[in-house]
Amino acid sequence: MSKNKPKLAVVGAGKMGEAIISGFLKSGEYDPQDIQVFEILKSRREYIGQTYNVKCVGDSKEAVSFADLTIVAVEPRHMKEALEQIAPAMKPGKIVVSIAAGVTLEFVRKYLPKDAPVVRVMPNITCRVGEAMIVVCPSENTKKEELEMVIGTLSLLGHVIRLDERYLNLATGMVGSGPAYIYLIIEAFADAGVRMGLPKDVSILLAAQTTLGAAKMVVETGEHPAKLKDMVATPAGTTVEGLLALEEGKLRAVTKAAQRAKQLQPS
Ligand SMILES: NC(=O)c1ccc[n+]([C@@H]2O[C@H](COP(=O)([O-])OP(=O)(O)OC[C@H]3O[C@@H](n4cnc5c(N)ncnc54)[C@H](OP(=O)(O)O)[C@@H]3O)[C@@H](O)[C@H]2O)c1
């Protein structure tokens, strides 16, 4: 990666823009001087500049002129305006990545020079810790080497796969929104621990690390989750109690498993 590392521009430094900047710097492959940021809000520009030491410019064309790869991370309703602003700086060889939910490649290309390569991407907020799921889909004029460069760069933020554009909205619901669903599960899991008397910080750690480990098992073993679940659930054990309660929609079901654990204690 270090050799042909593309210089980056991030247009729109809200929650996702910040997660992306932070993830690239955390990867150790990028230094602050490799990234320039354009953000419309002055207070936000100042915050990003001070926090990450990256150059925050007052004109998006300046950042795009500097960069090989421009990541547009503004809300879907501001995409037209953001693309019109950067279009004059899109010289041959420069690539645009759009992470806007629901915004098609066709829409993005309409506002950029005809030959500009565009990659539609759906990441999530876990870019920040280098563990994002990232789905990519290139415009048909994107060259193989350009796509490889985009995939190589985004791989610093997590796991990248290519999908057809018809799956991108679906990926938004799963990948983009997904962390929120998992946070709800972790919160419920941790609440159950607190209810049983664990200190809150300990309970959150237990719930979060257990979630992380379970997810890693699925990814690394390639086993079906049902098989992995079976490995944990012994007959008449604690897990099966929790699983039964969960299937009734009781997310705080860990209490059931704990009650069962008490019953199992040899007297
Ligand atoms: N949040 C997620 O988990 C997530 C996941 C995947 C994809 N996405 C996509 O990522 C994009 C950004 O989402 P977000 O959650 O980061 O939103 P956000 O926090 O609202 O950030 C967007 C930022 O871009 C700024 N902005 C607006 N127009 C601009 C322009 N023309 N040039 C430069 N900056 C501009 C906004 O400023 P103002 O506040 O002044 O408008 C805001 O600071 C969205 O398109 C969303 O669909 C989000």
PDBQT file of the ligand as one rigid body, heavy atoms in Angstrom, charges set to zero:
ROOT
HETATM    1  N1  LIG A 301     -23.921   7.934   9.297  1.00  0.00    +0.000 N 
HETATM    2  C1  LIG A 301     -23.665   6.720   8.836  1.00  0.00    +0.000 C 
HETATM    3  O1  LIG A 301     -23.537   5.759   9.610  1.00  0.00    +0.000 OA
HETATM    4  C2  LIG A 301     -23.517   6.488   7.346  1.00  0.00    +0.000 A 
HETATM    5  C3  LIG A 301     -23.170   5.208   6.876  1.00  0.00    +0.000 A 
HETATM    6  C4  LIG A 301     -22.966   5.025   5.505  1.00  0.00    +0.000 A 
HETATM    7  C5  LIG A 301     -23.127   6.082   4.612  1.00  0.00    +0.000 A 
HETATM    8  N2  LIG A 301     -23.501   7.314   5.077  1.00  0.00    +0.000 N 
HETATM    9  C6  LIG A 301     -23.632   8.415   4.132  1.00  0.00    +0.000 C 
HETATM   10  O2  LIG A 301     -22.570   9.309   4.406  1.00  0.00    +0.000 OA
HETATM   11  C7  LIG A 301     -22.961  10.639   4.089  1.00  0.00    +0.000 C 
HETATM   12  C8  LIG A 301     -22.617  11.527   5.281  1.00  0.00    +0.000 C 
HETATM   13  O3  LIG A 301     -23.372  11.073   6.422  1.00  0.00    +0.000 OA
HETATM   14  P1  LIG A 301     -23.058  11.616   7.879  1.00  0.00    +0.000 P 
HETATM   15  O4  LIG A 301     -23.808  10.763   8.827  1.00  0.00    +0.000 OA
HETATM   16  O5  LIG A 301     -21.588  11.805   8.035  1.00  0.00    +0.000 OA
HETATM   17  O6  LIG A 301     -23.776  13.053   7.773  1.00  0.00    +0.000 OA
HETATM   18  P2  LIG A 301     -23.416  14.390   8.552  1.00  0.00    +0.000 P 
HETATM   19  O7  LIG A 301     -22.850  14.074   9.897  1.00  0.00    +0.000 OA
HETATM   20  O8  LIG A 301     -24.611  15.271   8.454  1.00  0.00    +0.000 OA
HETATM   21  O9  LIG A 301     -22.202  14.994   7.691  1.00  0.00    +0.000 OA
HETATM   22  C9  LIG A 301     -22.270  15.614   6.449  1.00  0.00    +0.000 C 
HETATM   23  C10 LIG A 301     -21.391  16.868   6.503  1.00  0.00    +0.000 C 
HETATM   24  O10 LIG A 301     -21.199  17.412   5.198  1.00  0.00    +0.000 OA
HETATM   25  C11 LIG A 301     -21.375  18.837   5.265  1.00  0.00    +0.000 C 
HETATM   26  N3  LIG A 301     -21.758  19.367   3.954  1.00  0.00    +0.000 N 
HETATM   27  C12 LIG A 301     -22.991  19.561   3.424  1.00  0.00    +0.000 A 
HETATM   28  N4  LIG A 301     -22.905  20.035   2.165  1.00  0.00    +0.000 NA
HETATM   29  C13 LIG A 301     -21.594  20.122   1.878  1.00  0.00    +0.000 A 
HETATM   30  C14 LIG A 301     -20.857  20.535   0.736  1.00  0.00    +0.000 A 
HETATM   31  N5  LIG A 301     -21.460  20.965  -0.388  1.00  0.00    +0.000 N 
HETATM   32  N6  LIG A 301     -19.507  20.497   0.777  1.00  0.00    +0.000 NA
HETATM   33  C15 LIG A 301     -18.878  20.053   1.891  1.00  0.00    +0.000 A 
HETATM   34  N7  LIG A 301     -19.518  19.669   3.030  1.00  0.00    +0.000 NA
HETATM   35  C16 LIG A 301     -20.854  19.705   3.017  1.00  0.00    +0.000 A 
HETATM   36  C17 LIG A 301     -22.449  18.980   6.299  1.00  0.00    +0.000 C 
HETATM   37  O11 LIG A 301     -22.511  20.316   6.779  1.00  0.00    +0.000 OA
HETATM   38  P3  LIG A 301     -23.964  20.894   7.266  1.00  0.00    +0.000 P 
HETATM   39  O12 LIG A 301     -24.236  20.189   8.579  1.00  0.00    +0.000 OA
HETATM   40  O13 LIG A 301     -23.734  22.337   7.379  1.00  0.00    +0.000 OA
HETATM   41  O14 LIG A 301     -24.975  20.508   6.209  1.00  0.00    +0.000 OA
HETATM   42  C18 LIG A 301     -22.003  17.970   7.356  1.00  0.00    +0.000 C 
HETATM   43  O15 LIG A 301     -21.015  18.483   8.221  1.00  0.00    +0.000 OA
HETATM   44  C19 LIG A 301     -24.452  10.610   3.763  1.00  0.00    +0.000 C 
HETATM   45  O16 LIG A 301     -24.630  10.731   2.372  1.00  0.00    +0.000 OA
HETATM   46  C20 LIG A 301     -24.908   9.240   4.247  1.00  0.00    +0.000 C 
HETATM   47  O17 LIG A 301     -25.924   8.704   3.409  1.00  0.00    +0.000 OA
HETATM   48  C21 LIG A 301     -23.681   7.538   6.439  1.00  0.00    +0.000 A 
ENDROOT
TORSDOF 0
